[in-house]
Amino acid sequence: MKKRATVALSVVAAALSAMGLAFIGATLTRTRSLDQLRHLLSYDYMSFVDSQADGAIGAVASDFFIGVGLLLVGSVLFAKVEKTSRGATILAALLYTLVAISLVYACLNLRVSAKPY
């Protein structure tokens, strides 16, 4: 890959990763307990009613998985850069695992027509 293409790819990957980390950081700084973190990872805050529940972390909870997606795209782009490929591949694998585990959990624990807390 040419040097200009590598630099451009690195800049785009860094921007996407920074935005993803900002979304994830904003969500995690608002969690006050492990119970809220469990609700976040189990998709309990995905509806409007759940995000408005007492003690909920609000609208930024839905931004958590957007941040994970942006970080995942950034790490996949970083995997194409020779110097960062190993670390980026490991990070992408961990993020894919997080998304897969949380999706399996969400499918196994359906809350169709369940009342919010």
N, C-alpha and C positions, 0 to 999 in steps of 0.2 A: 504494500500500500504506500502511496506517495506521502511525503511528509505533510503536505497541506491537508490532505484528506484525513490523515491521522489526527492532526491538530483540530480540524473541524469536528470530527467524530468525538474527540475527547471533550470539546467544549459543549457539544449538544448533550453528551452523556452526563457531564458534570452538572449542567443546568437541570436536566430531568431528575437526577439523583438528589440535588439540593432541594428541589420543590417537593419531592417525595419525602425526604427527611424532615422538611418543615411541617408537612401535614401530619406525619407520624409523631413528631415531637410535640406539636400542638395538642394532639389528642392524648398522648401519654402524660403530659404535664397536668391535664385536667382530671385524670383519674385519681381518686382519693382513696381507693381501697382495692384489694385483690378481687372483691366481688364485682366491682365495676369493670375490671379488666377481663374477668370471665364472661360477663355479659357482652363486652365488646367483641371478643374473639368468637363468641357463639352466635353472632348476628342478632342479638336481642335488641339492639338499638336501631335497627334498619327501618322501622316504621315511624311515622310522625308521632303517633301516640306514645310509643316507647321512649322516644327521645325527649318528650316533654314530661315524662314521669318524674316524680319527686326523687331527687338524688341522682338523676341521670346526667350524663355528661353532654347532652345536647346535640346540636347539629354537627359538631366536629367529629362525632363518632362515625358518621357515614364517610367522612373524609379519610379515615384511617386506611381503609382498603384502597382508596384512590391513591394515597401516598405509597402504599405497598406496591401497587401497580406501576407507578412512576419510577420508584426505586428499582423495580424489576426490569423495566425497559432500559433504564440507565445502566444497570449492571450487565445486561445482555449486550448493549452497545460497547461498554468498556471491555467486554470479552473479546471484541474484535481488535482491540489495541494490544500490541504484542507485550508491552511491559506490564499491563494490568490484567492480562487474561486469566491467570490462575486464580487470583483473589476474587475477580468479578464472577468467574464461573462458580466458585464456592458460594458466594453470596446469592447468586441467581438460584442455585440448587436449594439453599436454605429457604429462600422466599417462595419458591415453587412448593416446597414441602409445607410451609406455613399455610399457604392458600389451599393446598389439597386437604390438609388435615381439618382446617376450619370448614371447608365445603362439605366434607364427609360428615363432620359433626352436625352441621346445619341440616343436612339431608336426613340424618338418623333421628334428629330431635325436632320434628316439625311442630310448629306452633300455629297451625291453621285454626282460626277462630278462637284462639286463646285470649283471655283478657290480660291486659298489661298489669304490671305489679300493683 
